[in-house]
Each structure stands twice: as structure tokens, then as C-alpha cells.
């Protein structure tokens, strides 16, 4: 049985992995779905100083304190940035990495270099999606109940995570057991960006015929790919 650590993307929390985590646990796997600093149920802790590196450090600490080894590390959307930093810092604890329609930035790049869509909701500390934008764009075409459930749980994401360049000194030069899962109906981060990641890592390339949030739009299919 495997140990999965699932890292969410922008405006989300660990909650978004609930359908996938439930199915993986039913198969006997151990699953962690941490909410990143300032996100999800930690929204009241949104503050200056949170960035990709501090969020990654929280996951590195989780791996240490839970004594996790041979971890299948999975990141989606902006969670791909966090995942890469975690993997670099905790190499001896990682069995494989999976990018699920994820940002895979090179050293010195930032999220805004790849995805420059402005968020509808902006504050000095964070940015996010309105409920209307979530239902009409982000979760468009999903089951209405699932879409509403997710829209009700969106929170702001720390602003610096989008604006600060990532630091990855040797992630891209290491050998990884890597998989890239591209969601073909999603506009961002797009196939070209994800192909770059797969080519650089020599990763397996898989596709899902769904949008950017497969963990709630196609959880059965995503679980099958994670267990493949």
C-alpha cells in the first residue's frame, strides 16, 4: 500500500481532494491532504510572508514529523510549485512525483510568467475567485451540487505565491519517477507548459478528458491514473 501526500492549488484547501482521498483510503492507502499555510481552514492565518517556500517547508515538516517514507507526492495547479520545492528538500522521502494539470516552474520563474489571468478578488495579502466566477468559469460543466460545494469553500491565496520566483537549485537536474497528467479541457497551465515538464523529467504522459479540477470533476478516473 502506498502513502500519498496530495497538494492542492490556488484558492483551495485540502478539502478539494476529499473525493480522491476517500477512494484511495478505501483501497487501503494512507493519504494526507494538508491545507497550505493561509489556505482553506487556515484562511484566518493569511498574513505577510507566506510564499511557496514557506508553504513547502510546512509539507517538508509534515513528512518529517509523521515519519513518512516512500511517498507518492501529488501536486495540482499552483501546488505543482510547492511539490517541486518539497521534493527537492525531502528527496530521501519521495518515491514518485505526480503533476496533475500543474504548474511546473523552472528556477527563477513565477506563476505570473505562465498564467497571467487577474483574479476577481484582490486584497493586499491575497487574491481569489468570486463565487460567481467559480460557478460560471472554474467549475463550469460540473455536477451542480459538486460545483456549489467547491465554490462555497474557496478562499484567498497568499499573493506572494503568485509573484515571487521559485527557488529550485537542483530539482530539475535530479532523476525522478515522475508522471504528468494533463487535463485536456483546461486552458491553463496548458499542454505546452506541461509537455515542457514531461520532456525535462522524462516523465510518463497521461491525459484526462476533463477540466482543471479533476479531483472533483473526474475523481474515479484520476484515482485510476494515480494507481496505475
PyMOL commands that set and color helices and strands:
alter all, ss='L'
color gray80, all
select helices_A, chain A and resi 14-26+40-45+52-65+79-89+91-93+111-114+131-138+144-151+160-163+171-173+191-201+214-217+219-226
alter helices_A, ss='H'
color red, helices_A
select strands_A, chain A and resi 3-7+30-32+71-77+94-102+121-122+126-128+157-158+178-183+204-208
alter strands_A, ss='S'
color yellow, strands_A
deselect
rebuild
show_as cartoon
